[in-house]
């Protein structure tokens, strides 16, 4: 996918060679589907035979054969994908996700036919700007074409499909808008796939050092500012949360900060992502079954760093800072014990009741330090934080907890547009009481009831009055809702939500 080229052309479709040419057709009641005039005869015949009606996920494949009634095509195969009913009352976000699914279906058809070159006739829909159509299609195709085969060595075959090498979007109108939308789709999809790559790496392949190296490379390539706090720096700053989690490990921690500054006075958005590169649970050790998935416990950190790659490409008008506190959580001889008390960066003391509630411990230091260092207008953290969010929301919504209605509304809208829905949960003093400690300021777990919210209540102690939102992605970072553009394993959740949030950013008013 890294080497896949996407371009936009006005040249006649029948003059362009490709392994697969894709058209789209919209379903109509008791009538042939609406489609491009070039394929109308084929689609009408298939409809008359009851083979194709244009339903969503329905496919019609044929092979150009030089039929004298048709203009000869240079493409080896032609695929018509059903779009479902063209409902004018359908929500824009639903339309966009339909288009991503169509893009994912296109990628799956390419895999099935081992097509390396793809030509797509961008459809026009009256209710959606063509820029948005091409953006969603590009996202869906590239996200659906994702695969991670880095460690496939002796089992890899020469016949294995390695993905698309070239994609062409055809449009005979609004070419400039199609090109702009496609570029935005490519940026978002590549960033999300980069986050998937990080998450797919094993615990011995992606350590805190890899987070630091990735950030440094981005900074060097795009002119960003990179700061990396090492263990000695954290000790001087009294970051007892991340240092406490790291005690049982032989791998040193780091806290990576990556800053994009537009060079003019602007709002500052701070993104903080949990970077637990492997989570055994520490002394409060996890069950062995399924522990291999704990390499995914750094998906929040992957999301915020991957977002910065898109930010660097698009150069928005706001300042964006991403911070990743990174360590693994091991049970070595020096590991933190249940009952220990730590001092966080902002002076808050915490009783550690469960060493498997480590994510909030490292995020706490990162939030407090990030807010003091960068003075953001608002801050969003993202983390695979609690199993409780899966019990409450399953694998279809990420949990949202916030002290700001205005920031919550922006995130809800951004998640909806990106096809990464979030659901807001409450937060008040009743939940905060659950994390009160008899021997310290707070404790790191508040019992099973409301576990997602009490974890957020812990984090709220480190943001002061800064508008803040917390996204719990434990249920969506992997095993997210099955879609044609979402693979099994890491989904890259959060990246496209953040990109949507940044693209649509409006000046933050202090009263919000």
C-alpha positions in Angstrom: 0.0 0.0 0.0 2.9 2.3 0.7 3.9 2.1 -3.0 0.3 2.3 -4.4 -0.1 5.3 -6.8 -3.4 7.0 -7.1 -4.0 9.5 -9.9 -7.0 11.2 -11.6 -7.6 11.2 -15.3 -10.0 12.7 -17.9 -8.9 10.4 -20.7 -11.7 8.2 -22.1 -12.1 5.1 -20.1 -12.1 2.7 -23.1 -8.6 3.9 -24.0 -7.1 3.1 -20.6 -5.6 -0.3 -19.8 -6.2 -1.8 -16.4 -6.6 -5.2 -14.8 -10.0 -4.2 -13.5 -12.4 -1.4 -14.5 -15.1 -0.6 -11.9 -18.5 1.1 -12.4 -21.3 1.7 -9.8 -25.0 1.2 -10.2 -27.8 2.5 -8.0 -30.8 0.4 -7.3 -34.4 1.4 -8.4 -37.6 -0.2 -7.6 -38.9 -2.5 -10.4 -36.5 -0.8 -12.9 -33.0 -1.4 -14.1 -30.3 0.3 -11.9 -29.1 3.7 -12.7 -25.6 3.5 -14.2 -23.1 4.9 -16.6 -24.4 4.9 -20.2 -21.4 2.9 -21.3 -22.6 -0.2 -19.4 -26.3 0.4 -19.6 -27.0 -2.4 -22.0 -25.1 -5.0 -20.0 -26.8 -3.9 -16.7 -30.2 -3.9 -18.2 -29.8 -7.4 -19.6 -28.5 -8.7 -16.3 -31.5 -7.0 -14.5 -34.0 -8.6 -17.0 -32.5 -12.0 -16.2 -32.7 -11.4 -12.4 -29.0 -11.5 -12.0 -28.3 -7.9 -10.9 -30.5 -5.2 -9.3 -28.0 -2.8 -7.9 -28.4 -3.9 -4.3 -25.6 -3.0 -1.9 -22.7 -5.6 -2.1 -24.2 -7.0 -5.3 -21.6 -7.6 -8.1 -21.8 -8.0 -11.9 -18.5 -9.0 -13.5 -17.9 -9.4 -17.3 -15.1 -9.6 -19.7 -15.0 -7.2 -22.7 -15.2 -9.3 -25.8 -15.2 -6.8 -28.7 -18.9 -6.8 -29.0 -19.6 -4.6 -32.1 -22.4 -2.8 -30.2 -19.9 -1.7 -27.5 -16.8 0.4 -27.8 -13.8 -1.8 -27.3 -12.3 -1.5 -23.7 -8.6 -1.8 -22.9 -9.4 -3.2 -19.5 -9.2 -6.9 -18.9 -12.3 -7.1 -16.7 -15.2 -4.9 -15.9 -17.0 -5.0 -12.5 -20.3 -3.2 -11.7 -20.9 -2.8 -8.0 -24.4 -2.3 -6.6 -24.7 0.9 -4.4 -28.2 0.2 -3.0 -31.0 2.7 -3.2 -30.2 6.3 -3.8 -32.2 7.6 -0.9 -32.2 11.5 -0.9 -33.0 11.5 2.8 -30.0 9.4 3.8 -27.6 11.0 6.2 -24.4 12.3 4.6 -22.2 10.3 7.0 -24.1 7.1 6.1 -23.6 7.9 2.4 -19.8 8.3 3.0 -19.6 5.0 4.8 -21.5 3.3 2.0 -18.9 4.7 -0.4 -16.1 3.4 1.8 -17.7 0.0 1.9 -17.9 0.1 -1.9 -14.2 1.0 -2.0 -13.5 -2.0 0.3 -15.6 -4.2 -2.0 -13.5 -3.0 -4.9 -10.3 -3.9 -3.1 -11.7 -7.4 -2.3 -12.6 -7.9 -5.9 -9.0 -6.9 -6.9 -7.6 -9.5 -4.4 -9.9 -12.1 -5.8 -8.9 -11.5 -9.4 -5.3 -10.6 -8.4 -5.6 -7.2 -10.2 -2.7 -4.9 -9.7 -4.0 -2.0 -11.7 -7.4 -0.5 -11.0 -9.5 2.0 -13.0 -12.5 3.5 -11.1 -15.3 5.6 -12.7 -16.2 8.0 -10.0 -20.0 8.2 -9.6 -21.9 11.4 -9.3 -24.6 11.8 -6.7 -26.7 14.9 -6.5 -26.8 15.1 -2.7 -23.0 14.6 -2.1 -20.1 16.8 -3.4 -17.9 14.9 -5.8 -14.9 15.8 -3.6 -16.4 13.8 -0.7 -17.3 10.9 -3.0 -13.8 10.6 -4.3 -12.4 11.0 -0.8 -14.5 8.2 0.7 -13.9 5.9 -2.3 -10.1 6.4 -2.0 -10.2 5.7 1.7 -12.2 2.6 1.3 -10.0 1.1 -1.5 -6.7 1.7 0.3 -8.0 0.7 3.7 -9.5 -2.5 2.1 -6.3 -3.2 0.3 -4.4 -3.3 3.6 -2.3 -6.4 4.5 0.5 -7.1 7.0 2.9 -9.7 5.7 6.3 -8.4 7.0 7.0 -11.6 9.0 5.7 -14.0 6.3 9.0 -15.5 5.2 9.1 -19.3 4.4 5.3 -19.6 4.0 5.0 -16.8 1.4 4.2 -18.0 -2.1 5.0 -16.4 -5.4 1.3 -16.5 -6.2 0.3 -14.6 -3.1 -1.5 -11.4 -3.9 0.5 -8.4 -2.7 -2.0 -5.6 -3.3 -2.6 -2.8 -5.8 0.2 -1.0 -7.4 -1.8 1.6 -9.3 -5.3 3.2 -9.0 -6.8 5.6 -11.5 -9.9 7.6 -10.8 -11.8 8.7 -14.0 -14.0 11.8 -14.1 -15.0 13.8 -17.1 -16.3 16.6 -14.9 -15.1 18.3 -11.7 -11.6 16.8 -12.1 -10.1 19.4 -9.8 -12.5 18.5 -7.0 -12.0 14.7 -7.6 -8.3 15.2 -7.4 -8.5 17.1 -4.1 -10.9 14.6 -2.5 -8.8 11.6 -3.6 -5.7 13.2 -2.1 -7.5 13.7 1.2 -8.6 10.1 1.1 -5.1 8.9 0.4 -3.7 10.9 3.3 -6.3 9.6 5.8 -6.0 6.0 4.6 -2.2 5.9 4.6 -2.2 7.3 8.2 -4.7 4.7 9.4 -2.7 1.9 7.7 0.5 3.2 9.4 -1.3 2.9 12.8 -2.3 -0.6 11.8 1.3 -1.5 10.9 2.5 -0.3 14.3 -0.1 -2.3 16.1 0.6 -5.4 14.1 4.2 -5.4 15.1 5.0 -7.9 17.9 6.0 -6.8 21.4 9.6 -7.5 20.5 9.3 -5.6 17.2 7.7 -2.4 18.5 9.1 -1.0 21.7 9.2 2.5 23.2 12.3 3.2 21.1 10.3 2.5 17.9 7.8 5.2 18.9 10.7 7.6 19.4 12.3 6.6 16.1 9.1 6.9 14.2 8.4 10.4 15.6 12.0 11.5 14.9 11.7 10.3 11.3 8.4 12.2 10.8 10.0 15.4 12.3 13.0 15.1 10.0 10.9 14.5 6.9 8.2 17.1 7.5 9.9 19.8 9.6 8.1 19.0 12.8 9.5 19.5 16.3 10.2 16.3 18.2 10.9 16.0 21.9 11.7 12.8 23.7 11.8 12.5 27.5 14.0 9.6 28.6 14.0 7.8 32.0 16.4 10.3 33.6 14.2 13.2 32.5 11.2 11.5 34.0 12.9 10.9 37.3 13.8 14.6 37.5 10.2 15.5 36.7 8.8 13.1 39.2 6.7 11.2 36.7 5.8 8.4 39.1 3.0 7.0 36.9 5.1 6.0 33.9 8.1 5.2 36.0 6.0 3.0 38.3 4.6 1.0 35.4 8.1 0.6 33.9 9.7 -0.7 37.1 9.3 -4.4 36.2 10.7 -4.0 32.7 14.2 -4.3 31.3 13.2 -1.9 28.5 13.4 1.8 29.4 10.4 4.1 28.9 10.1 7.3 26.9 7.7 10.1 26.4 7.5 11.3 22.8 6.1 14.7 21.8 5.7 15.7 18.2 4.6 19.3 17.4 3.2 20.8 14.2 3.1 24.6 14.3 1.5 26.6 11.4 3.8 29.5 12.2 1.0 31.9 13.1 -1.2 32.6 16.2 -3.7 29.7 16.3 -5.5 27.3 18.6 -3.6 24.4 20.0 -5.0 20.9 20.0 -3.2 18.3 22.2 -3.5 14.6 21.4 -2.3 12.1 23.9 -2.1 8.3 23.1 -1.5 5.4 25.4 1.7 3.6 24.3 1.8 0.3 26.3 3.8 -1.7 23.9 3.0 -5.0 25.7 0.8 -5.5 28.7 1.2 -8.6 30.9 -0.8 -6.8 33.7 2.3 -6.7 35.9 2.0 -8.4 39.2 -1.8 -8.4 38.7 -1.1 -10.7 35.8 -3.6 -11.3 33.0 -4.8 -14.8 32.0 -2.6 -16.5 29.4 -5.5 -17.0 27.0 -5.5 -14.1 24.6 -2.5 -12.3 26.1 -0.8 -12.2 22.7 -3.3 -9.5 21.8 -1.8 -7.3 24.4 0.7 -6.1 21.8 -2.3 -4.0 20.7 -2.3 -2.0 23.9 -0.4 0.8 22.1 -3.1 1.5 19.6 -3.8 4.9 21.1 -0.2 6.0 20.8 -0.1 4.7 17.2 -3.3 6.7 16.4 -1.9 10.0 17.5 1.5 9.6 15.8 -0.1 8.4 12.6 -2.4 11.4 12.7 0.6 13.7 12.7 1.8 12.2 9.4 -1.5 13.4 7.8 -1.2 16.7 9.6 2.3 17.3 8.3 1.0 16.6 4.7 -2.0 18.8 4.9 -0.6 21.7 7.0 -3.8 22.8 8.8 -4.2 26.3 10.3 -4.1 25.0 13.9 -1.2 23.9 16.1 -1.3 20.2 16.8 0.8 18.4 19.4 0.9 14.6 19.9 2.3 12.9 23.0 2.9 9.2 23.5 4.0 7.9 26.9 5.5 4.6 26.0 6.6 1.6 28.1 5.7 -2.1 28.5 4.0 -3.4 31.6 6.0 -6.4 32.9 6.2 -8.4 36.2 10.0 -8.3 36.8 11.6 -8.4 40.2 11.3 -4.6 40.6 7.7 -4.4 39.4 5.3 -2.1 41.3 3.1 -3.9 43.9 -0.6 -3.6 44.6 -0.7 -1.2 47.6 2.2 0.9 46.5 1.8 4.7 46.4 3.2 6.8 43.6 3.6 10.5 43.0 2.4 11.9 39.6 4.0 14.8 37.8 1.4 17.3 39.1 1.9 16.2 42.7 -1.2 14.0 43.0 -0.5 10.8 44.9 -2.1 7.5 43.9 -2.6 4.2 45.6 -2.0 1.3 43.1 -4.7 -1.2 43.8 -4.3 -3.1 40.5 -1.1 -3.0 38.4 -3.2 -4.0 35.3 -4.8 -0.6 35.5 -1.6 0.9 34.1 -2.8 2.9 31.2 -4.3 5.7 33.3 -1.1 5.9 35.2 1.1 6.7 32.2 -1.6 8.9 30.6 -1.9 10.9 33.8 1.7 12.1 33.7 1.5 12.8 30.0 -1.7 14.8 30.3 -0.3 16.9 33.2 3.1 17.5 31.5 1.6 18.2 28.1 -0.9 20.7 29.4 1.8 22.6 31.4 4.3 22.5 28.5 2.1 23.3 25.5 -0.9 25.2 27.1 -3.4 23.7 24.7 -6.9 25.1 24.1 -8.2 21.6 24.4 -6.9 18.1 24.8 -8.0 14.6 23.7 -6.5 11.4 25.0 -7.1 8.0 23.3 -6.4 4.6 24.9 -7.3 0.9 24.9 -8.1 1.5 28.5 -10.8 -0.7 29.9 -12.5 -4.0 29.3 -15.6 -2.4 30.8 -16.2 -0.4 27.6 -16.6 -3.6 25.6 -19.2 -4.8 28.1 -21.1 -1.5 27.7 -20.7 -0.7 24.0 -19.4 -3.9 22.4 -17.1 -3.5 19.4 -19.2 -0.9 17.5 -18.7 2.3 19.4 -15.7 3.9 21.2 -16.5 5.3 24.6 -16.3 9.1 25.2 -16.0 10.8 28.5 -15.4 14.6 28.7 -15.6 17.7 30.8 -16.6 19.8 27.8 -19.9 19.6 25.9 -18.4 21.6 23.0 -15.4 19.4 22.5 -17.7 16.3 22.8 -19.9 17.6 20.1 -16.9 18.1 17.8 -15.7 14.6 18.4 -19.1 13.0 18.0 -19.4 14.8 14.6 -15.9 13.9 13.5 -16.3 10.2 14.5 -19.6 10.0 12.6 -18.2 11.5 9.4 -15.2 9.1 9.6 -17.3 6.0 10.2 -15.8 5.6 13.7 -18.8 6.3 15.9 -18.3 7.3 19.6 -20.8 7.3 22.5 -20.7 9.7 25.3 -20.8 8.5 28.9 -21.5 10.6 32.0 -18.9 11.9 34.5 -19.7 13.5 37.8 -18.6 13.5 41.5 -20.4 10.2 42.2 -18.0 8.4 39.9 -15.1 10.4 41.4 -15.9 9.1 44.8 -15.3 5.6 43.7 -11.6 6.3 43.2 -11.1 8.0 46.6 -8.3 6.4 48.7 -7.9 6.2 52.4 -4.1 6.5 52.2 -3.5 8.7 49.1 -5.2 11.3 47.0 -6.8 8.8 44.7 -6.5 5.1 43.8 -6.1 3.6 40.4 -9.3 1.5 40.2 -12.8 2.2 41.5 -14.3 -1.3 41.3 -16.2 -3.0 38.5 -19.3 -0.7 38.4 -18.8 2.0 35.8 -15.2 0.9 35.1 -14.8 3.0 32.0 -16.1 6.1 33.7 -14.0 5.7 36.8 -10.9 5.3 34.7 -11.8 8.6 33.0 -12.4 10.1 36.5 -8.8 9.2 37.3 -7.6 11.1 34.2 -9.7 14.1 35.0 -7.5 14.8 38.0 -4.7 15.7 35.6 -6.3 18.2 33.2 -7.4 20.9 35.7 -9.8 23.2 33.8 -8.6 22.5 30.3 -11.4 21.3 28.0 -10.6 17.6 27.8 -12.1 14.4 26.2 -11.1 10.8 26.7 -11.7 8.1 24.0 -11.7 4.5 25.2 -11.0 2.3 22.2 -10.5 -1.0 23.9 -13.5 -2.4 22.0 -12.7 -0.9 18.6 -8.9 -0.8 18.3 -9.3 -4.4 17.1 -12.3 -6.6 16.4 -14.1 -3.4 15.2 -17.4 -3.7 13.4 -16.8 -6.0 10.4 -16.8 -4.0 7.1 -15.1 -4.5 3.8 -12.5 -1.9 4.5 -11.8 -2.9 8.1 -9.5 -5.9 8.4 -9.4 -8.5 11.2 -6.9 -7.4 13.8 -6.0 -3.7 14.3 -8.5 -1.2 12.8 -6.4 2.0 13.0 -9.3 3.5 14.9 -9.1 7.2 15.9 -6.8 8.3 13.1 -9.5 9.3 10.7 -11.6 10.8 13.5 -8.7 13.1 14.5 -8.0 14.0 10.9 -11.7 14.9 10.4 -11.7 16.9 13.6 -8.6 18.9 12.5 -9.9 19.4 9.0 -13.2 20.9 10.2 -11.7 22.8 13.1 -13.3 26.2 13.9 -11.7 28.7 16.3 -12.0 27.5 19.9 -13.8 30.1 22.0 -12.6 30.3 25.6 -16.2 30.1 26.9 -16.8 26.7 25.2 
